[in-house]
Amino acid sequence: MARIAALQAPTLSADTYQHARRGQAVPGRDNYEAGWGGRGDLVVVPVWGECEHRWELCFGAHKGETFCFVRAGPRVENLTEWGAA
């Protein structure tokens, strides 16, 4: 049975009110061109939290392995730009 859990902000807050935006695929062209530590493609899902932080949930894939990691950014100054309006 699959385990379901809410996304939690990767900041010090335990806020689970997170809003995902449309993901973006970045081709790696088997040559480290996607901007992550691996050679394969990258999928980036932007997320903004009601805790006023924005972050990205990232999936990098190469030769059958998929790596999941988070890139955290600064506090969101204008939530309207991130779809909060």
PDB file of N, CA, C and O in Angstrom:
ATOM      1  N   MET A   1       0.843  -1.172   0.000  1.00  0.00           N
ATOM      2  CA  MET A   1       0.000   0.000   0.000  1.00  0.00           C
ATOM      3  C   MET A   1       0.895   1.245   0.000  1.00  0.00           C
ATOM      4  O   MET A   1       1.893   1.308   0.718  1.00  0.00           O
ATOM      5  N   ALA A   2       0.527   2.206  -0.798  1.00  0.00           N
ATOM      6  CA  ALA A   2       1.296   3.454  -0.883  1.00  0.00           C
ATOM      7  C   ALA A   2       1.079   4.299   0.363  1.00  0.00           C
ATOM      8  O   ALA A   2      -0.017   4.351   0.922  1.00  0.00           O
ATOM      9  N   ARG A   3       2.138   4.950   0.777  1.00  0.00           N
ATOM     10  CA  ARG A   3       2.057   5.861   1.922  1.00  0.00           C
ATOM     11  C   ARG A   3       1.905   7.272   1.381  1.00  0.00           C
ATOM     12  O   ARG A   3       2.658   7.679   0.496  1.00  0.00           O
ATOM     13  N   ILE A   4       0.964   8.006   1.889  1.00  0.00           N
ATOM     14  CA  ILE A   4       0.707   9.375   1.438  1.00  0.00           C
ATOM     15  C   ILE A   4       1.096  10.335   2.545  1.00  0.00           C
ATOM     16  O   ILE A   4       0.729  10.143   3.704  1.00  0.00           O
ATOM     17  N   ALA A   5       1.844  11.374   2.180  1.00  0.00           N
ATOM     18  CA  ALA A   5       2.248  12.394   3.150  1.00  0.00           C
ATOM     19  C   ALA A   5       2.151  13.759   2.481  1.00  0.00           C
ATOM     20  O   ALA A   5       2.325  13.877   1.268  1.00  0.00           O
ATOM     21  N   ALA A   6       1.874  14.783   3.271  1.00  0.00           N
ATOM     22  CA  ALA A   6       1.796  16.149   2.753  1.00  0.00           C
ATOM     23  C   ALA A   6       3.197  16.711   2.561  1.00  0.00           C
ATOM     24  O   ALA A   6       4.113  16.399   3.323  1.00  0.00           O
ATOM     25  N   LEU A   7       3.355  17.542   1.535  1.00  0.00           N
ATOM     26  CA  LEU A   7       4.621  18.260   1.373  1.00  0.00           C
ATOM     27  C   LEU A   7       4.785  19.238   2.514  1.00  0.00           C
ATOM     28  O   LEU A   7       3.834  19.911   2.911  1.00  0.00           O
ATOM     29  N   GLN A   8       5.967  19.312   3.026  1.00  0.00           N
ATOM     30  CA  GLN A   8       6.278  20.244   4.107  1.00  0.00           C
ATOM     31  C   GLN A   8       7.389  21.167   3.637  1.00  0.00           C
ATOM     32  O   GLN A   8       8.320  20.730   2.961  1.00  0.00           O
ATOM     33  N   ALA A   9       7.295  22.433   3.989  1.00  0.00           N
ATOM     34  CA  ALA A   9       8.307  23.404   3.590  1.00  0.00           C
ATOM     35  C   ALA A   9       9.687  22.951   4.074  1.00  0.00           C
ATOM     36  O   ALA A   9       9.824  22.485   5.205  1.00  0.00           O
ATOM     37  N   PRO A  10      10.720  23.087   3.213  1.00  0.00           N
ATOM     38  CA  PRO A  10      12.064  22.689   3.619  1.00  0.00           C
ATOM     39  C   PRO A  10      12.766  23.769   4.430  1.00  0.00           C
ATOM     40  O   PRO A  10      13.992  23.878   4.407  1.00  0.00           O
ATOM     41  N   THR A  11      11.992  24.553   5.136  1.00  0.00           N
ATOM     42  CA  THR A  11      12.524  25.611   5.985  1.00  0.00           C
ATOM     43  C   THR A  11      12.317  25.185   7.433  1.00  0.00           C
ATOM     44  O   THR A  11      11.917  24.053   7.703  1.00  0.00           O
ATOM     45  N   LEU A  12      12.583  26.068   8.332  1.00  0.00           N
ATOM     46  CA  LEU A  12      12.405  25.736   9.747  1.00  0.00           C
ATOM     47  C   LEU A  12      10.943  25.626  10.145  1.00  0.00           C
ATOM     48  O   LEU A  12      10.636  25.040  11.183  1.00  0.00           O
ATOM     49  N   SER A  13      10.036  26.172   9.352  1.00  0.00           N
ATOM     50  CA  SER A  13       8.617  26.056   9.690  1.00  0.00           C
ATOM     51  C   SER A  13       8.131  24.662   9.320  1.00  0.00           C
ATOM     52  O   SER A  13       8.674  24.024   8.419  1.00  0.00           O
ATOM     53  N   ALA A  14       7.130  24.207  10.006  1.00  0.00           N
ATOM     54  CA  ALA A  14       6.550  22.894   9.721  1.00  0.00           C
ATOM     55  C   ALA A  14       5.293  23.041   8.877  1.00  0.00           C
ATOM     56  O   ALA A  14       4.393  22.203   8.950  1.00  0.00           O
ATOM     57  N   ASP A  15       5.226  24.095   8.080  1.00  0.00           N
ATOM     58  CA  ASP A  15       4.048  24.415   7.281  1.00  0.00           C
ATOM     59  C   ASP A  15       3.822  23.371   6.194  1.00  0.00           C
ATOM     60  O   ASP A  15       4.717  23.092   5.396  1.00  0.00           O
ATOM     61  N   THR A  16       2.627  22.797   6.166  1.00  0.00           N
ATOM     62  CA  THR A  16       2.279  21.844   5.117  1.00  0.00           C
ATOM     63  C   THR A  16       1.345  22.452   4.078  1.00  0.00           C
ATOM     64  O   THR A  16       0.873  21.742   3.189  1.00  0.00           O
ATOM     65  N   TYR A  17       1.070  23.743   4.171  1.00  0.00           N
ATOM     66  CA  TYR A  17       0.225  24.414   3.177  1.00  0.00           C
ATOM     67  C   TYR A  17       1.102  24.876   2.026  1.00  0.00           C
ATOM     68  O   TYR A  17       1.523  26.032   1.970  1.00  0.00           O
ATOM     69  N   GLN A  18       1.373  23.949   1.102  1.00  0.00           N
ATOM     70  CA  GLN A  18       2.281  24.182  -0.010  1.00  0.00           C
ATOM     71  C   GLN A  18       1.499  24.076  -1.315  1.00  0.00           C
ATOM     72  O   GLN A  18       0.592  23.251  -1.429  1.00  0.00           O
ATOM     73  N   HIS A  19       1.839  24.893  -2.284  1.00  0.00           N
ATOM     74  CA  HIS A  19       1.115  24.948  -3.553  1.00  0.00           C
ATOM     75  C   HIS A  19       2.093  24.724  -4.705  1.00  0.00           C
ATOM     76  O   HIS A  19       2.989  25.535  -4.938  1.00  0.00           O
ATOM     77  N   ALA A  20       1.912  23.619  -5.419  1.00  0.00           N
ATOM     78  CA  ALA A  20       2.797  23.289  -6.541  1.00  0.00           C
ATOM     79  C   ALA A  20       2.310  23.979  -7.806  1.00  0.00           C
ATOM     80  O   ALA A  20       1.108  24.099  -8.044  1.00  0.00           O
ATOM     81  N   ARG A  21       3.248  24.421  -8.598  1.00  0.00           N
ATOM     82  CA  ARG A  21       2.969  25.020  -9.903  1.00  0.00           C
ATOM     83  C   ARG A  21       3.296  23.994 -10.980  1.00  0.00           C
ATOM     84  O   ARG A  21       3.721  22.880 -10.674  1.00  0.00           O
ATOM     85  N   ARG A  22       3.099  24.364 -12.222  1.00  0.00           N
ATOM     86  CA  ARG A  22       3.391  23.476 -13.343  1.00  0.00           C
ATOM     87  C   ARG A  22       4.893  23.203 -13.415  1.00  0.00           C
ATOM     88  O   ARG A  22       5.703  24.127 -13.339  1.00  0.00           O
ATOM     89  N   GLY A  23       5.251  21.947 -13.559  1.00  0.00           N
ATOM     90  CA  GLY A  23       6.657  21.573 -13.633  1.00  0.00           C
ATOM     91  C   GLY A  23       7.276  21.915 -14.980  1.00  0.00           C
ATOM     92  O   GLY A  23       6.578  22.154 -15.965  1.00  0.00           O
ATOM     93  N   GLN A  24       8.583  21.931 -14.997  1.00  0.00           N
ATOM     94  CA  GLN A  24       9.330  22.241 -16.208  1.00  0.00           C
ATOM     95  C   GLN A  24      10.398  21.171 -16.405  1.00  0.00           C
ATOM     96  O   GLN A  24      11.125  20.824 -15.474  1.00  0.00           O
ATOM     97  N   ALA A  25      10.483  20.657 -17.624  1.00  0.00           N
ATOM     98  CA  ALA A  25      11.515  19.679 -17.961  1.00  0.00           C
ATOM     99  C   ALA A  25      12.723  20.406 -18.532  1.00  0.00           C
ATOM    100  O   ALA A  25      12.591  21.269 -19.399  1.00  0.00           O
ATOM    101  N   VAL A  26      13.899  20.046 -18.035  1.00  0.00           N
ATOM    102  CA  VAL A  26      15.154  20.634 -18.503  1.00  0.00           C
ATOM    103  C   VAL A  26      16.003  19.498 -19.064  1.00  0.00           C
ATOM    104  O   VAL A  26      16.417  18.620 -18.307  1.00  0.00           O
ATOM    105  N   PRO A  27      16.272  19.491 -20.367  1.00  0.00           N
ATOM    106  CA  PRO A  27      17.060  18.395 -20.932  1.00  0.00           C
ATOM    107  C   PRO A  27      18.519  18.449 -20.496  1.00  0.00           C
ATOM    108  O   PRO A  27      19.131  19.517 -20.466  1.00  0.00           O
ATOM    109  N   GLY A  28      19.064  17.291 -20.162  1.00  0.00           N
ATOM    110  CA  GLY A  28      20.467  17.215 -19.761  1.00  0.00           C
ATOM    111  C   GLY A  28      21.384  16.815 -20.898  1.00  0.00           C
ATOM    112  O   GLY A  28      22.595  17.025 -20.845  1.00  0.00           O
ATOM    113  N   ARG A  29      20.785  16.232 -21.931  1.00  0.00           N
ATOM    114  CA  ARG A  29      21.525  15.818 -23.128  1.00  0.00           C
ATOM    115  C   ARG A  29      22.719  14.913 -22.800  1.00  0.00           C
ATOM    116  O   ARG A  29      23.714  14.903 -23.525  1.00  0.00           O
ATOM    117  N   ASP A  30      22.611  14.157 -21.708  1.00  0.00           N
ATOM    118  CA  ASP A  30      23.667  13.227 -21.292  1.00  0.00           C
ATOM    119  C   ASP A  30      25.025  13.914 -21.159  1.00  0.00           C
ATOM    120  O   ASP A  30      26.078  13.310 -21.365  1.00  0.00           O
ATOM    121  N   ASN A  31      24.961  15.225 -20.800  1.00  0.00           N
ATOM    122  CA  ASN A  31      26.198  16.011 -20.769  1.00  0.00           C
ATOM    123  C   ASN A  31      26.186  17.061 -19.653  1.00  0.00           C
ATOM    124  O   ASN A  31      26.793  18.121 -19.806  1.00  0.00           O
ATOM    125  N   TYR A  32      25.510  16.786 -18.540  1.00  0.00           N
ATOM    126  CA  TYR A  32      25.461  17.707 -17.388  1.00  0.00           C
ATOM    127  C   TYR A  32      24.877  19.073 -17.735  1.00  0.00           C
ATOM    128  O   TYR A  32      25.220  20.054 -17.076  1.00  0.00           O
ATOM    129  N   GLU A  33      24.011  19.176 -18.739  1.00  0.00           N
ATOM    130  CA  GLU A  33      23.487  20.473 -19.169  1.00  0.00           C
ATOM    131  C   GLU A  33      22.218  20.915 -18.446  1.00  0.00           C
ATOM    132  O   GLU A  33      21.755  22.035 -18.664  1.00  0.00           O
ATOM    133  N   ALA A  34      21.643  20.069 -17.591  1.00  0.00           N
ATOM    134  CA  ALA A  34      20.378  20.406 -16.930  1.00  0.00           C
ATOM    135  C   ALA A  34      20.562  21.200 -15.642  1.00  0.00           C
ATOM    136  O   ALA A  34      19.579  21.668 -15.069  1.00  0.00           O
ATOM    137  N   GLY A  35      21.791  21.362 -15.177  1.00  0.00           N
ATOM    138  CA  GLY A  35      22.017  22.192 -14.004  1.00  0.00           C
ATOM    139  C   GLY A  35      21.901  21.478 -12.672  1.00  0.00           C
ATOM    140  O   GLY A  35      21.689  22.117 -11.642  1.00  0.00           O
ATOM    141  N   TRP A  36      22.035  20.173 -12.679  1.00  0.00           N
ATOM    142  CA  TRP A  36      22.086  19.436 -11.417  1.00  0.00           C
ATOM    143  C   TRP A  36      23.333  18.564 -11.459  1.00  0.00           C
ATOM    144  O   TRP A  36      24.074  18.623 -12.440  1.00  0.00           O
ATOM    145  N   GLY A  37      23.586  17.777 -10.460  1.00  0.00           N
ATOM    146  CA  GLY A  37      24.830  17.029 -10.373  1.00  0.00           C
ATOM    147  C   GLY A  37      24.950  15.845 -11.307  1.00  0.00           C
ATOM    148  O   GLY A  37      26.016  15.236 -11.398  1.00  0.00           O
ATOM    149  N   GLY A  38      23.865  15.503 -12.009  1.00  0.00           N
ATOM    150  CA  GLY A  38      23.902  14.345 -12.895  1.00  0.00           C
ATOM    151  C   GLY A  38      23.888  14.719 -14.362  1.00  0.00           C
ATOM    152  O   GLY A  38      23.729  15.885 -14.722  1.00  0.00           O
ATOM    153  N   ARG A  39      24.056  13.707 -15.203  1.00  0.00           N
ATOM    154  CA  ARG A  39      24.147  13.936 -16.641  1.00  0.00           C
ATOM    155  C   ARG A  39      22.796  13.965 -17.336  1.00  0.00           C
ATOM    156  O   ARG A  39      22.693  14.448 -18.463  1.00  0.00           O
ATOM    157  N   GLY A  40      21.753  13.453 -16.679  1.00  0.00           N
ATOM    158  CA  GLY A  40      20.457  13.298 -17.332  1.00  0.00           C
ATOM    159  C   GLY A  40      19.553  14.505 -17.208  1.00  0.00           C
ATOM    160  O   GLY A  40      19.965  15.595 -16.811  1.00  0.00           O
ATOM    161  N   ASP A  41      18.297  14.263 -17.566  1.00  0.00           N
ATOM    162  CA  ASP A  41      17.283  15.308 -17.558  1.00  0.00           C
ATOM    163  C   ASP A  41      16.857  15.660 -16.134  1.00  0.00           C
ATOM    164  O   ASP A  41      17.087  14.910 -15.186  1.00  0.00           O
ATOM    165  N   LEU A  42      16.234  16.822 -16.023  1.00  0.00           N
ATOM    166  CA  LEU A  42      15.771  17.333 -14.736  1.00  0.00           C
ATOM    167  C   LEU A  42      14.336  17.813 -14.880  1.00  0.00           C
ATOM    168  O   LEU A  42      14.004  18.484 -15.857  1.00  0.00           O
ATOM    169  N   VAL A  43      13.489  17.482 -13.928  1.00  0.00           N
ATOM    170  CA  VAL A  43      12.136  18.029 -13.842  1.00  0.00           C
ATOM    171  C   VAL A  43      12.083  18.878 -12.586  1.00  0.00           C
ATOM    172  O   VAL A  43      12.402  18.410 -11.493  1.00  0.00           O
ATOM    173  N   VAL A  44      11.676  20.137 -12.749  1.00  0.00           N
ATOM    174  CA  VAL A  44      11.618  21.094 -11.635  1.00  0.00           C
ATOM    175  C   VAL A  44      10.165  21.494 -11.412  1.00  0.00           C
ATOM    176  O   VAL A  44       9.499  21.976 -12.328  1.00  0.00           O
ATOM    177  N   VAL A  45       9.676  21.290 -10.189  1.00  0.00           N
ATOM    178  CA  VAL A  45       8.313  21.688  -9.823  1.00  0.00           C
ATOM    179  C   VAL A  45       8.414  22.836  -8.820  1.00  0.00           C
ATOM    180  O   VAL A  45       8.793  22.618  -7.669  1.00  0.00           O
ATOM    181  N   PRO A  46       8.075  24.070  -9.252  1.00  0.00           N
ATOM    182  CA  PRO A  46       8.110  25.195  -8.310  1.00  0.00           C
ATOM    183  C   PRO A  46       6.985  25.070  -7.281  1.00  0.00           C
ATOM    184  O   PRO A  46       5.862  24.696  -7.618  1.00  0.00           O
ATOM    185  N   VAL A  47       7.296  25.383  -6.041  1.00  0.00           N
ATOM    186  CA  VAL A  47       6.313  25.310  -4.952  1.00  0.00           C
ATOM    187  C   VAL A  47       6.406  26.596  -4.141  1.00  0.00           C
ATOM    188  O   VAL A  47       7.499  27.080  -3.844  1.00  0.00           O
ATOM    189  N   TRP A  48       5.246  27.141  -3.788  1.00  0.00           N
ATOM    190  CA  TRP A  48       5.259  28.273  -2.852  1.00  0.00           C
ATOM    191  C   TRP A  48       4.421  27.881  -1.651  1.00  0.00           C
ATOM    192  O   TRP A  48       3.390  27.219  -1.770  1.00  0.00           O
ATOM    193  N   GLY A  49       4.895  28.309  -0.494  1.00  0.00           N
ATOM    194  CA  GLY A  49       4.211  27.960   0.740  1.00  0.00           C
ATOM    195  C   GLY A  49       3.504  29.156   1.352  1.00  0.00           C
ATOM    196  O   GLY A  49       3.906  30.303   1.157  1.00  0.00           O
ATOM    197  N   GLU A  50       2.460  28.873   2.086  1.00  0.00           N
ATOM    198  CA  GLU A  50       1.767  29.940   2.800  1.00  0.00           C
ATOM    199  C   GLU A  50       2.619  30.473   3.943  1.00  0.00           C
ATOM    200  O   GLU A  50       2.245  31.437   4.612  1.00  0.00           O
ATOM    201  N   CYS A  51       3.771  29.838   4.162  1.00  0.00           N
ATOM    202  CA  CYS A  51       4.755  30.339   5.109  1.00  0.00           C
ATOM    203  C   CYS A  51       5.627  31.422   4.460  1.00  0.00           C
ATOM    204  O   CYS A  51       6.576  31.912   5.071  1.00  0.00           O
ATOM    205  N   GLU A  52       5.295  31.789   3.219  1.00  0.00           N
ATOM    206  CA  GLU A  52       5.964  32.830   2.439  1.00  0.00           C
ATOM    207  C   GLU A  52       7.345  32.432   1.943  1.00  0.00           C
ATOM    208  O   GLU A  52       8.197  33.295   1.734  1.00  0.00           O
ATOM    209  N   HIS A  53       7.577  31.149   1.754  1.00  0.00           N
ATOM    210  CA  HIS A  53       8.816  30.683   1.160  1.00  0.00           C
ATOM    211  C   HIS A  53       8.516  30.032  -0.184  1.00  0.00           C
ATOM    212  O   HIS A  53       7.429  29.491  -0.391  1.00  0.00           O
ATOM    213  N   ARG A  54       9.466  30.086  -1.078  1.00  0.00           N
ATOM    214  CA  ARG A  54       9.336  29.361  -2.339  1.00  0.00           C
ATOM    215  C   ARG A  54      10.497  28.376  -2.428  1.00  0.00           C
ATOM    216  O   ARG A  54      11.587  28.619  -1.911  1.00  0.00           O
ATOM    217  N   TRP A  55      10.238  27.289  -3.080  1.00  0.00           N
ATOM    218  CA  TRP A  55      11.233  26.258  -3.216  1.00  0.00           C
ATOM    219  C   TRP A  55      10.908  25.409  -4.434  1.00  0.00           C
ATOM    220  O   TRP A  55       9.837  25.543  -5.025  1.00  0.00           O
ATOM    221  N   GLU A  56      11.828  24.541  -4.806  1.00  0.00           N
ATOM    222  CA  GLU A  56      11.633  23.702  -5.978  1.00  0.00           C
ATOM    223  C   GLU A  56      11.845  22.239  -5.601  1.00  0.00           C
ATOM    224  O   GLU A  56      12.841  21.876  -4.975  1.00  0.00           O
ATOM    225  N   LEU A  57      10.888  21.417  -5.996  1.00  0.00           N
ATOM    226  CA  LEU A  57      11.010  19.983  -5.852  1.00  0.00           C
ATOM    227  C   LEU A  57      11.577  19.473  -7.172  1.00  0.00           C
ATOM    228  O   LEU A  57      10.970  19.672  -8.224  1.00  0.00           O
ATOM    229  N   CYS A  58      12.731  18.819  -7.128  1.00  0.00           N
ATOM    230  CA  CYS A  58      13.461  18.455  -8.339  1.00  0.00           C
ATOM    231  C   CYS A  58      13.634  16.942  -8.459  1.00  0.00           C
ATOM    232  O   CYS A  58      13.851  16.237  -7.473  1.00  0.00           O
ATOM    233  N   PHE A  59      13.529  16.471  -9.699  1.00  0.00           N
ATOM    234  CA  PHE A  59      13.753  15.069 -10.015  1.00  0.00           C
ATOM    235  C   PHE A  59      14.763  15.001 -11.148  1.00  0.00           C
ATOM    236  O   PHE A  59      14.484  15.436 -12.264  1.00  0.00           O
ATOM    237  N   GLY A  60      15.919  14.462 -10.864  1.00  0.00           N
ATOM    238  CA  GLY A  60      16.941  14.281 -11.887  1.00  0.00           C
ATOM    239  C   GLY A  60      17.032  12.805 -12.233  1.00  0.00           C
ATOM    240  O   GLY A  60      17.064  11.956 -11.342  1.00  0.00           O
ATOM    241  N   ALA A  61      17.073  12.497 -13.517  1.00  0.00           N
ATOM    242  CA  ALA A  61      17.088  11.105 -13.943  1.00  0.00           C
ATOM    243  C   ALA A  61      18.225  10.852 -14.916  1.00  0.00           C
ATOM    244  O   ALA A  61      18.521  11.671 -15.786  1.00  0.00           O
ATOM    245  N   HIS A  62      18.860   9.686 -14.748  1.00  0.00           N
ATOM    246  CA  HIS A  62      19.914   9.288 -15.673  1.00  0.00           C
ATOM    247  C   HIS A  62      20.078   7.779 -15.633  1.00  0.00           C
ATOM    248  O   HIS A  62      20.308   7.205 -14.569  1.00  0.00           O
ATOM    249  N   LYS A  63      19.961   7.143 -16.772  1.00  0.00           N
ATOM    250  CA  LYS A  63      20.176   5.704 -16.936  1.00  0.00           C
ATOM    251  C   LYS A  63      19.416   4.853 -15.919  1.00  0.00           C
ATOM    252  O   LYS A  63      19.984   3.952 -15.303  1.00  0.00           O
ATOM    253  N   GLY A  64      18.136   5.146 -15.752  1.00  0.00           N
ATOM    254  CA  GLY A  64      17.289   4.334 -14.891  1.00  0.00           C
ATOM    255  C   GLY A  64      17.257   4.723 -13.431  1.00  0.00           C
ATOM    256  O   GLY A  64      16.446   4.184 -12.678  1.00  0.00           O
ATOM    257  N   GLU A  65      18.097   5.625 -13.009  1.00  0.00           N
ATOM    258  CA  GLU A  65      18.069   6.099 -11.625  1.00  0.00           C
ATOM    259  C   GLU A  65      17.422   7.470 -11.580  1.00  0.00           C
ATOM    260  O   GLU A  65      17.694   8.320 -12.428  1.00  0.00           O
ATOM    261  N   THR A  66      16.564   7.689 -10.591  1.00  0.00           N
ATOM    262  CA  THR A  66      15.924   8.983 -10.397  1.00  0.00           C
ATOM    263  C   THR A  66      16.294   9.500  -9.020  1.00  0.00           C
ATOM    264  O   THR A  66      16.148   8.800  -8.018  1.00  0.00           O
ATOM    265  N   PHE A  67      16.771  10.727  -8.984  1.00  0.00           N
ATOM    266  CA  PHE A  67      17.183  11.372  -7.742  1.00  0.00           C
ATOM    267  C   PHE A  67      16.198  12.490  -7.428  1.00  0.00           C
ATOM    268  O   PHE A  67      15.821  13.246  -8.323  1.00  0.00           O
ATOM    269  N   CYS A  68      15.779  12.606  -6.181  1.00  0.00           N
ATOM    270  CA  CYS A  68      14.848  13.639  -5.756  1.00  0.00           C
ATOM    271  C   CYS A  68      15.566  14.549  -4.765  1.00  0.00           C
ATOM    272  O   CYS A  68      16.198  14.077  -3.820  1.00  0.00           O
ATOM    273  N   PHE A  69      15.462  15.855  -4.991  1.00  0.00           N
ATOM    274  CA  PHE A  69      16.098  16.806  -4.084  1.00  0.00           C
ATOM    275  C   PHE A  69      15.331  18.116  -4.112  1.00  0.00           C
ATOM    276  O   PHE A  69      14.470  18.333  -4.964  1.00  0.00           O
ATOM    277  N   VAL A  70      15.657  18.982  -3.167  1.00  0.00           N
ATOM    278  CA  VAL A  70      14.977  20.272  -3.010  1.00  0.00           C
ATOM    279  C   VAL A  70      15.979  21.394  -3.191  1.00  0.00           C
ATOM    280  O   VAL A  70      17.108  21.323  -2.704  1.00  0.00           O
ATOM    281  N   ARG A  71      15.549  22.440  -3.904  1.00  0.00           N
ATOM    282  CA  ARG A  71      16.323  23.680  -3.971  1.00  0.00           C
ATOM    283  C   ARG A  71      15.456  24.758  -3.340  1.00  0.00           C
ATOM    284  O   ARG A  71      14.366  25.047  -3.835  1.00  0.00           O
ATOM    285  N   ALA A  72      15.929  25.356  -2.252  1.00  0.00           N
ATOM    286  CA  ALA A  72      15.148  26.355  -1.526  1.00  0.00           C
ATOM    287  C   ALA A  72      15.591  27.750  -1.928  1.00  0.00           C
ATOM    288  O   ALA A  72      16.769  27.998  -2.183  1.00  0.00           O
ATOM    289  N   GLY A  73      14.618  28.662  -1.980  1.00  0.00           N
ATOM    290  CA  GLY A  73      14.896  30.039  -2.357  1.00  0.00           C
ATOM    291  C   GLY A  73      14.534  31.001  -1.248  1.00  0.00           C
ATOM    292  O   GLY A  73      14.221  30.584  -0.133  1.00  0.00           O
ATOM    293  N   PRO A  74      14.574  32.276  -1.546  1.00  0.00           N
ATOM    294  CA  PRO A  74      14.241  33.308  -0.543  1.00  0.00           C
ATOM    295  C   PRO A  74      12.739  33.356  -0.266  1.00  0.00           C
ATOM    296  O   PRO A  74      11.939  32.703  -0.936  1.00  0.00           O
ATOM    297  N   ARG A  75      12.392  34.135   0.722  1.00  0.00           N
ATOM    298  CA  ARG A  75      10.979  34.343   1.027  1.00  0.00           C
ATOM    299  C   ARG A  75      10.288  34.976  -0.171  1.00  0.00           C
ATOM    300  O   ARG A  75      10.882  35.793  -0.874  1.00  0.00           O
ATOM    301  N   VAL A  76       9.054  34.606  -0.401  1.00  0.00           N
ATOM    302  CA  VAL A  76       8.297  35.151  -1.519  1.00  0.00           C
ATOM    303  C   VAL A  76       7.836  36.557  -1.158  1.00  0.00           C
ATOM    304  O   VAL A  76       7.116  36.747  -0.178  1.00  0.00           O
ATOM    305  N   GLU A  77       8.247  37.531  -1.942  1.00  0.00           N
ATOM    306  CA  GLU A  77       7.846  38.909  -1.675  1.00  0.00           C
ATOM    307  C   GLU A  77       6.520  39.243  -2.331  1.00  0.00           C
ATOM    308  O   GLU A  77       5.745  40.028  -1.784  1.00  0.00           O
ATOM    309  N   ASN A  78       6.243  38.670  -3.482  1.00  0.00           N
ATOM    310  CA  ASN A  78       5.002  38.934  -4.177  1.00  0.00           C
ATOM    311  C   ASN A  78       4.338  37.601  -4.501  1.00  0.00           C
ATOM    312  O   ASN A  78       4.634  36.986  -5.526  1.00  0.00           O
ATOM    313  N   LEU A  79       3.435  37.153  -3.620  1.00  0.00           N
ATOM    314  CA  LEU A  79       2.799  35.860  -3.806  1.00  0.00           C
ATOM    315  C   LEU A  79       1.917  35.812  -5.044  1.00  0.00           C
ATOM    316  O   LEU A  79       1.633  34.724  -5.547  1.00  0.00           O
ATOM    317  N   THR A  80       1.471  36.971  -5.556  1.00  0.00           N
ATOM    318  CA  THR A  80       0.654  36.991  -6.753  1.00  0.00           C
ATOM    319  C   THR A  80       1.423  36.388  -7.917  1.00  0.00           C
ATOM    320  O   THR A  80       0.838  35.679  -8.736  1.00  0.00           O
ATOM    321  N   GLU A  81       2.719  36.652  -8.009  1.00  0.00           N
ATOM    322  CA  GLU A  81       3.536  36.095  -9.081  1.00  0.00           C
ATOM    323  C   GLU A  81       3.600  34.571  -9.003  1.00  0.00           C
ATOM    324  O   GLU A  81       3.839  33.908 -10.012  1.00  0.00           O
ATOM    325  N   TRP A  82       3.391  34.028  -7.836  1.00  0.00           N
ATOM    326  CA  TRP A  82       3.482  32.577  -7.644  1.00  0.00           C
ATOM    327  C   TRP A  82       2.106  31.921  -7.603  1.00  0.00           C
ATOM    328  O   TRP A  82       1.993  30.754  -7.230  1.00  0.00           O
ATOM    329  N   GLY A  83       1.059  32.654  -7.982  1.00  0.00           N
ATOM    330  CA  GLY A  83      -0.273  32.065  -8.075  1.00  0.00           C
ATOM    331  C   GLY A  83      -1.069  32.104  -6.805  1.00  0.00           C
ATOM    332  O   GLY A  83      -2.025  31.341  -6.665  1.00  0.00           O
ATOM    333  N   ALA A  84      -0.720  32.958  -5.874  1.00  0.00           N
ATOM    334  CA  ALA A  84      -1.451  32.993  -4.596  1.00  0.00           C
ATOM    335  C   ALA A  84      -2.687  33.880  -4.660  1.00  0.00           C
ATOM    336  O   ALA A  84      -3.483  33.887  -3.721  1.00  0.00           O
ATOM    337  N   ALA A  85      -2.863  34.621  -5.736  1.00  0.00           N
ATOM    338  CA  ALA A  85      -4.009  35.538  -5.814  1.00  0.00           C
ATOM    339  C   ALA A  85      -5.229  34.826  -6.351  1.00  0.00           C
ATOM    340  O   ALA A  85      -6.290  35.436  -6.488  1.00  0.00           O
TER     341      ALA A  85
END
